[in-house]
Amino acid sequence: MARRALLVEDDAAIATVITAALEDEAFSVSRCDSIAGRDRLLAEGAFDVMLTDVVLADGDGIASLGQVHEAYPDMPVIILSAQNTLDTAVRATGTGAFEYFPKPFDLDELIRAACQAADSRGGASAETSEPGEGLPLIGRSAAMQDVYRMITRVLRNDLTVLILGESGTGKELVAEAIHQLGARKSGPFVAVNTAAIPRELIESELFGHEKGAFTGAVGRNIGKFEQAHGGTLFLDEIGDMPPEAQTRLLRALQSGRIRRVGGREEIAIDVRIVAATNRDLLPMIANGSFREDLYYRLNVVPIHLPPLRERQGDVEPLARHFLRLAAKEGLPRRALSREAVALLEAQRWRGNVRELRNFLFRAVLLSREDTIDAPLIRQLLADRREAEAAPGTGDFSGALASWLGAARPSSGTLYHEALAAFERPLFEHALRETGGNQLRGAQLLGINRNTLRKRLDDLAIDPEVFARG
């Protein structure tokens, strides 16, 4: 017997394409373009799966899904939407949808999901949730749709999440969204930047310490794990965590228990772990500076956060969001001219969303008109380029770009020459700081001592030159 599908879609062209694809998979398809039509067809017969748009002529396709699930609890629902926001994705999965597809979608993936849904005959939770308010993520680009879909898939479980992305892309905002929209939203959200904590204090910060555990420990300290009990612990810049702290973190994740520094009692902890890094951890595993077993413990659900250059269509909504945010923080209310938006969209924002935010706040502060116009944006962009070009003030990416522009390496040697140009001053700095001590130099760099020794040999750097007399 053919599987029966109900398609609720008011765009005739899209409905025709989906219908043909479903019929190719032996579905019998009934079509309508409204909520009223949906309810009529549901009353007339049973369906193995329903595919529905969100915005329909007679109402919101999501708003009434609670009643649909109540009346037809075994019928899986797939939601299609051109309103590609995190709010829509959360509403879709919150109403018990089997799957959510933002438009434009991959037709093959949609049909595959319809087949799986029809074969499953339900299995999704019928719990409902209210639309999220004040959701922290902005953007409707295809790259952000992938992020939204991954977020919605981890809201109703406690799987560990590893957020990967460049600095300034909004990794903490993703962590906040997972917490705010998930089952632990009533618990605490505790964020800790592991790169900002001195090496000798990181274990105390994470796990706490007892009075007298070390010099200066004049009282008991409750660590971040205990502070986050019942909620979410966000470990930012996890790639910068020193090896000894990695070992204790792994033990805590495996056992669900911690021990304060200087303490004897093991304490059960109930936290969801969300970690983030802007570093590529696989090479760090290869050189021994990051534990492989910890990586696999953290990398249960990876979420790749795209840089702003891969989501140029989001620049305008982000810019307008930052203008509203600036007004909330007491700065003048400003708008952007069309020409100003075009200039912003044409830029390559190395600092990603964070740099765009700071740039817009500066524009609001300097603008004397209600609308920020193109001349002011051009001037600020020129100032930005001048600052990047100034000696000692540009970021590393800019300096590397300048080196690449001036370098004339032989064919096939660019990678190795660039690596040597980068490593030499870095290793010399580490040796200078540690008086030529290779063990301490390796610790400063966060790499294995054998790796450092090999690279010093390769680069013909003599550590004795840096030895202090």
C-alpha positions in Angstrom: 0.0 0.0 0.0 1.3 3.5 -0.9 2.3 5.7 1.9 0.0 8.8 2.3 1.4 12.3 2.6 -0.4 15.5 3.4 1.3 18.6 1.9 0.2 22.0 3.2 1.9 24.6 1.0 0.6 27.8 -0.5 3.3 28.2 -3.1 2.0 26.3 -6.1 5.4 25.8 -7.7 7.1 24.4 -4.6 4.0 22.2 -3.9 4.2 20.8 -7.4 7.9 20.0 -7.1 7.5 18.3 -3.7 4.5 16.4 -4.9 6.3 15.0 -7.9 9.3 14.0 -5.8 7.1 12.2 -3.2 5.2 10.4 -5.9 8.5 9.1 -7.3 9.0 7.5 -3.8 5.5 5.8 -4.0 3.7 8.3 -1.9 0.1 9.2 -2.4 0.0 13.0 -1.9 -3.0 15.1 -0.9 -2.4 18.9 -1.2 -3.9 22.0 0.2 -2.8 25.6 0.8 -4.4 26.6 4.1 -5.0 25.6 7.7 -8.7 25.1 6.9 -7.9 22.8 4.0 -5.4 20.9 6.2 -8.0 20.3 8.9 -10.6 19.1 6.3 -8.2 16.6 4.8 -7.1 15.3 8.2 -10.7 14.7 9.1 -11.3 12.7 6.0 -8.5 10.2 6.4 -5.2 9.1 8.0 -1.8 10.2 6.8 1.7 8.7 7.3 3.4 12.1 7.3 2.4 15.8 7.0 4.6 18.5 5.4 3.5 22.0 6.2 4.6 25.5 5.5 4.6 28.1 8.4 3.1 31.2 6.8 -0.3 30.3 5.3 -3.1 32.5 4.0 -5.4 31.8 7.0 -2.8 31.7 9.8 0.4 30.4 11.3 1.1 26.8 10.4 3.0 26.2 13.6 0.6 27.8 16.1 -2.1 25.1 15.7 0.2 22.1 15.6 -0.3 21.3 19.2 -3.9 20.4 18.5 -2.8 18.4 15.4 -0.4 16.4 17.5 -3.2 15.9 20.1 -5.6 14.6 17.5 -3.1 12.6 15.5 -0.3 11.7 17.9 1.3 9.1 15.6 1.5 11.3 12.5 5.0 12.8 12.1 5.2 16.5 10.9 7.9 18.1 8.8 7.9 21.9 8.8 9.0 24.1 5.9 9.7 27.8 6.4 11.0 30.8 4.6 11.1 32.6 7.9 14.7 31.4 8.5 15.3 32.5 12.1 16.4 30.6 15.2 13.0 31.5 16.7 11.2 29.6 13.9 13.6 26.6 14.2 12.9 26.4 17.9 9.2 26.8 17.5 9.2 24.1 14.9 11.0 21.5 17.0 9.2 22.7 20.2 5.9 21.6 18.7 7.1 18.1 18.3 8.1 18.3 14.6 9.9 15.3 13.1 12.2 17.7 11.2 12.5 21.3 10.2 13.7 22.5 6.7 14.4 26.2 6.1 13.8 27.4 2.5 15.5 27.0 0.2 16.0 23.3 1.1 17.7 20.3 -0.4 14.9 18.4 -2.1 16.7 15.0 -1.7 17.1 15.6 2.0 13.5 16.6 2.4 12.2 13.5 0.6 14.6 11.3 2.6 13.2 12.8 5.8 9.7 12.2 4.6 10.4 8.6 4.0 12.0 8.2 7.4 9.1 10.0 9.1 6.5 7.9 7.3 8.3 4.7 8.3 8.8 5.8 11.9 5.1 6.7 12.4 5.8 9.3 15.1 8.3 9.0 17.9 8.8 12.7 18.3 7.8 14.3 21.5 4.5 16.2 21.5 5.6 18.7 24.1 5.0 22.3 23.2 7.1 25.4 24.0 6.5 29.0 23.6 8.5 31.0 21.0 11.8 32.2 22.3 12.1 35.8 23.1 15.4 37.8 22.9 17.2 35.0 21.1 20.8 36.0 20.9 21.6 34.8 17.3 20.9 36.9 14.2 21.0 35.8 10.6 19.1 34.0 7.9 21.9 32.8 5.7 22.2 29.1 4.7 25.3 28.8 6.9 23.3 30.0 9.9 20.4 27.7 9.1 22.8 24.7 9.6 23.7 26.2 13.0 20.0 26.7 14.0 19.2 23.1 13.0 22.0 21.7 15.1 21.0 23.8 18.1 17.4 22.5 18.0 18.7 18.9 17.9 20.5 19.3 21.2 17.8 21.1 23.2 16.1 18.1 24.6 19.2 16.1 25.6 22.3 16.7 27.7 24.9 15.7 25.0 28.2 17.5 25.2 28.6 20.2 22.5 31.8 21.5 21.0 31.4 24.8 19.2 34.1 25.5 16.6 34.7 28.8 15.0 37.0 31.8 14.6 37.2 34.5 17.2 34.3 36.9 17.2 31.8 34.6 15.5 29.6 34.4 18.6 30.4 31.0 20.1 29.2 32.1 23.6 25.9 33.2 22.1 25.4 29.7 20.7 26.2 28.3 24.1 23.7 30.7 25.7 21.0 29.8 23.2 21.5 26.1 23.9 21.1 26.8 27.6 18.2 29.3 27.3 16.1 27.1 25.1 16.9 23.8 26.6 15.7 21.7 29.5 18.3 23.3 31.9 17.1 26.9 31.3 16.0 27.3 34.9 19.5 26.4 36.1 22.6 28.6 36.1 24.7 29.3 33.0 28.3 29.7 34.0 30.9 30.7 31.4 34.6 30.5 31.9 37.4 31.6 29.5 40.1 29.0 30.2 42.6 31.1 28.2 42.2 34.0 30.6 42.9 32.1 33.8 46.6 31.8 34.9 48.0 28.4 34.4 48.5 27.8 38.1 44.9 28.8 39.1 42.8 27.1 36.4 42.2 23.9 38.4 41.1 26.0 41.4 38.8 28.0 39.2 37.2 25.0 37.7 37.0 22.6 40.7 37.4 24.9 43.7 39.8 24.6 46.6 39.8 24.0 50.3 41.2 26.4 52.9 45.0 26.0 53.1 45.3 24.0 49.8 48.1 26.4 48.7 49.7 29.6 49.7 47.0 32.3 49.6 44.0 29.9 50.0 42.6 31.6 53.1 39.2 30.0 52.7 37.2 27.5 50.7 36.5 28.4 47.1 33.5 27.0 45.2 34.6 26.3 41.6 32.8 26.7 38.3 31.6 23.1 38.2 29.8 23.5 41.5 28.5 26.9 40.5 26.9 25.4 37.4 25.3 22.5 39.2 21.9 21.9 37.6 22.7 24.1 34.6 25.3 24.6 31.9 29.0 25.1 32.1 30.5 26.8 29.1 34.2 26.2 28.7 35.5 28.8 26.2 38.9 28.5 24.5 39.2 24.9 25.6 42.2 24.5 23.2 44.3 26.8 25.6 43.7 24.6 28.6 47.1 23.3 30.1 47.7 19.5 29.9 47.3 18.9 33.7 43.9 20.6 33.8 42.9 18.6 30.7 43.5 15.4 32.7 41.3 16.5 35.6 38.6 17.8 33.3 38.5 14.4 31.5 38.2 12.6 34.8 35.4 14.8 35.9 33.5 14.3 32.6 34.0 10.5 32.8 32.9 10.1 36.4 30.5 13.0 36.9 32.4 13.8 40.1 35.0 16.4 41.1 37.4 17.0 43.9 38.4 20.4 45.1 42.1 21.2 45.1 43.4 20.1 48.5 40.2 18.2 49.3 39.5 14.6 49.9 35.8 14.4 49.3 34.4 13.6 45.9 31.5 15.8 44.9 28.8 14.6 42.4 28.1 17.3 39.8 25.2 17.6 37.4 26.1 20.0 34.6 25.8 20.1 30.8 29.2 20.8 29.2 29.4 23.1 26.2 32.9 23.8 25.1 34.3 26.1 22.4 37.6 26.8 20.6 38.9 28.9 17.8 41.8 26.5 17.3 42.1 23.3 15.2 42.4 20.7 17.9 43.5 17.8 15.6 47.1 19.2 15.0 47.3 19.8 18.7 46.4 16.2 19.4 49.2 15.2 16.9 51.8 17.3 18.7 50.7 16.2 22.1 49.4 19.5 23.4 45.7 18.4 23.6 44.5 15.0 24.8 42.9 12.8 22.2 40.5 11.2 24.7 39.3 14.6 26.0 38.7 15.7 22.4 36.4 12.8 21.7 34.7 13.2 25.1 33.9 16.9 24.1 33.3 16.4 20.4 30.0 14.5 20.8 28.0 17.1 18.9 30.2 19.6 17.0 28.6 22.9 15.8 30.6 24.8 13.3 30.0 28.5 13.5 30.7 30.2 10.2 32.8 33.3 9.9 31.1 36.5 8.7 32.7 36.2 5.3 30.6 33.1 4.7 27.4 34.8 5.6 27.5 38.1 3.9 23.8 38.2 3.5 23.6 38.5 7.3 25.6 41.8 7.5 22.6 44.0 7.1 20.3 42.4 9.7 23.3 42.2 12.1 24.1 45.9 11.5 20.5 46.9 12.2 20.5 44.7 15.3 23.6 46.5 16.6 22.0 49.9 16.0 19.0 48.9 18.1 21.4 47.5 20.8 23.4 50.8 20.8 20.2 52.7 21.4 19.3 50.4 24.3 22.7 51.1 25.8 22.1 54.9 25.8 23.6 55.9 22.5 21.6 58.0 19.9 19.1 56.1 17.8 20.4 55.9 14.3 19.5 54.3 10.9 21.7 53.2 8.0 21.5 54.5 4.4 21.3 52.0 1.6 24.7 53.1 0.4 26.2 52.6 3.9 24.8 49.1 4.1 26.4 48.3 0.7 29.8 49.4 2.0 29.5 47.3 5.1 28.5 44.2 3.0 31.5 44.7 0.8 34.0 44.5 3.6 35.9 41.5 4.9 35.4 41.5 8.6 38.4 39.7 10.0 37.1 40.2 13.6 33.8 38.7 12.4 30.5 39.7 14.2 32.4 41.3 17.2 34.3 43.6 14.9 31.2 44.6 13.0 29.5 45.4 16.4 32.3 47.6 17.6 32.4 49.4 14.2 28.7 50.1 14.3 28.9 51.4 17.8 31.7 53.8 16.8 29.6 54.9 13.8 26.7 55.7 16.0 28.9 57.7 18.4 30.4 59.8 15.6 27.3 60.3 13.5 25.6 63.7 13.8 22.6 62.8 11.7 19.8 60.4 12.3 20.9 58.3 9.4 24.5 57.1 9.1 25.5 57.8 5.6 28.1 56.4 3.2 30.8 59.2 3.7 31.1 58.4 7.4 31.3 54.7 6.8 34.0 55.3 4.1 36.0 57.4 6.6 35.7 54.9 9.3 36.7 52.1 6.9 39.8 54.2 5.8 40.7 54.7 9.5 40.4 50.9 10.0 42.7 50.2 7.1 45.2 52.7 8.3 45.2 51.3 11.8 45.8 47.8 10.4 48.7 49.0 8.2 50.4 50.8 11.1 53.5 49.0 12.5 52.7 47.0 15.6 48.9 47.7 15.5 47.6 45.4 12.8 46.4 41.9 13.7 48.4 38.8 12.8 46.2 38.0 9.8 47.0 41.4 8.3 50.7 40.9 8.9 50.6 37.5 7.4 48.8 38.8 4.4 51.5 41.5 3.9 54.2 38.8 4.1 52.4 36.7 1.6 52.1 39.6 -0.8 55.8 40.4 -0.6 57.1 36.8 -0.5 58.3 35.1 -3.7 58.7 31.5 -2.6 59.6 28.7 -5.0 56.8 26.5 -6.3 55.7 24.0 -3.7 57.5 25.7 -0.7 55.0 28.4 0.3 53.6 26.4 3.3 57.0 25.5 4.7 58.4 29.0 4.2 55.4 30.7 5.8 55.5 28.2 8.7 59.2 29.0 9.3 58.6 32.7 9.1 55.9 32.4 11.8 57.7 29.9 14.0 61.2 31.5 14.2 60.1 34.7 16.1 57.6 32.7 18.2 60.2 30.2 19.4 62.9 32.9 19.9 60.4 34.9 22.0 59.7 31.8 24.1 63.4 31.1 24.6 64.1 34.7 25.4 61.3 34.7 28.0 62.6 31.6 29.7 66.3 32.2 29.5 66.8 29.4 26.9 65.1 26.7 29.1 63.5 24.4 26.6 61.1 22.7 29.1 59.7 26.1 30.3 59.7 27.4 26.7 57.6 24.4 25.6 55.2 25.0 28.5 54.9 28.7 27.6 54.1 27.7 24.0 51.7 24.9 25.1 53.5 22.3 23.0 55.5 19.1 23.7 59.2 19.6 24.6 60.2 17.1 21.9 58.3 19.0 19.3 60.0 22.2 20.3 63.5 20.6 20.3 62.9 19.1 16.8 61.7 22.5 15.4 64.6 24.3 16.9 66.9 21.9 15.1 65.0 22.3 11.9 65.3 26.1 12.1 68.9 26.0 13.3 68.0 28.0 16.5 70.5 27.6 19.3 68.8 27.8 22.7 72.2 28.6 24.4 72.1 32.0 22.7 69.2 32.9 25.0 70.6 31.4 28.2 70.9 33.9 31.0 74.4 34.2 32.5 
